[in-house]
Amino acid sequence: MLWISELILQNQPSTFAELASLVRQRAREGDRFLRMDVKPPYPDTPENWEDRLEVAFTSTVDRDEAAPD
């Protein structure tokens, strides 16, 4: 389970964009569940931050796997 608070503490991203990138990376590495337990404390955090992180987490399917030839 990937907790947003742990990801922030372990990696100390300085922007929301960096956090979203970390979420995407962890999903690619095999994390299956995302828990949004804290609101990211960045000035660039959008109002719909939960939706944006969910999209970053769930849109990591490798295109080669998703579209067979």
C-alpha positions as CSV (number, residue, x, y, z in Angstrom):
1,M,0.0,0.0,0.0
2,L,1.3,3.4,-1.0
3,W,0.6,6.1,1.5
4,I,1.0,9.7,0.3
5,S,2.4,10.8,3.7
6,E,5.1,8.2,3.6
7,L,6.0,9.0,0.0
8,I,6.4,12.7,1.0
9,L,8.5,11.9,4.0
10,Q,10.7,9.4,2.3
11,N,11.4,11.4,-0.9
12,Q,10.7,15.1,0.1
13,P,9.4,16.3,-3.3
14,S,9.2,20.1,-3.5
15,T,6.3,20.4,-5.9
16,F,3.0,18.6,-6.6
17,A,4.3,17.7,-10.0
18,E,7.3,15.9,-8.4
19,L,4.9,14.1,-6.1
20,A,2.7,13.0,-9.0
21,S,5.8,11.7,-10.8
22,L,6.8,9.7,-7.7
23,V,3.3,8.2,-7.5
24,R,3.5,7.2,-11.2
25,Q,6.9,5.6,-10.6
26,R,5.8,3.6,-7.6
27,A,2.8,2.3,-9.5
28,R,5.1,1.2,-12.3
29,E,7.2,-0.6,-9.7
30,G,4.2,-2.6,-8.6
31,D,2.3,-0.8,-5.8
32,R,-1.3,-1.8,-6.2
33,F,-3.2,0.5,-3.7
34,L,-2.9,4.2,-3.1
35,R,-4.0,5.8,0.2
36,M,-4.4,9.6,0.2
37,D,-4.1,10.2,3.9
38,V,-2.8,13.8,3.7
39,K,-3.2,16.8,1.4
40,P,0.1,17.6,-0.3
41,P,1.5,20.8,1.2
42,Y,2.7,22.5,-2.0
43,P,1.7,25.9,-3.4
44,D,1.0,24.2,-6.8
45,T,-1.3,21.6,-5.3
46,P,-4.5,21.8,-7.5
47,E,-8.0,21.8,-6.0
48,N,-8.6,18.4,-7.6
49,W,-5.4,16.9,-6.2
50,E,-7.0,13.6,-5.3
51,D,-8.2,13.0,-8.8
52,R,-4.8,14.0,-10.3
53,L,-2.9,11.6,-8.1
54,E,-5.4,8.8,-8.8
55,V,-4.9,9.4,-12.6
56,A,-1.1,9.3,-12.1
57,F,-1.4,6.1,-10.2
58,T,-3.8,4.2,-12.5
59,S,-2.5,5.4,-15.9
60,T,0.8,3.5,-15.7
61,V,-0.2,0.6,-18.0
62,D,2.6,-0.1,-20.4
63,R,1.3,0.8,-23.9
64,D,3.0,-2.3,-25.3
65,E,1.0,-4.5,-22.9
66,A,-2.3,-2.6,-23.4
67,A,-2.4,-2.8,-27.2
68,P,-1.5,-6.2,-28.7
69,D,-0.3,-6.3,-32.3
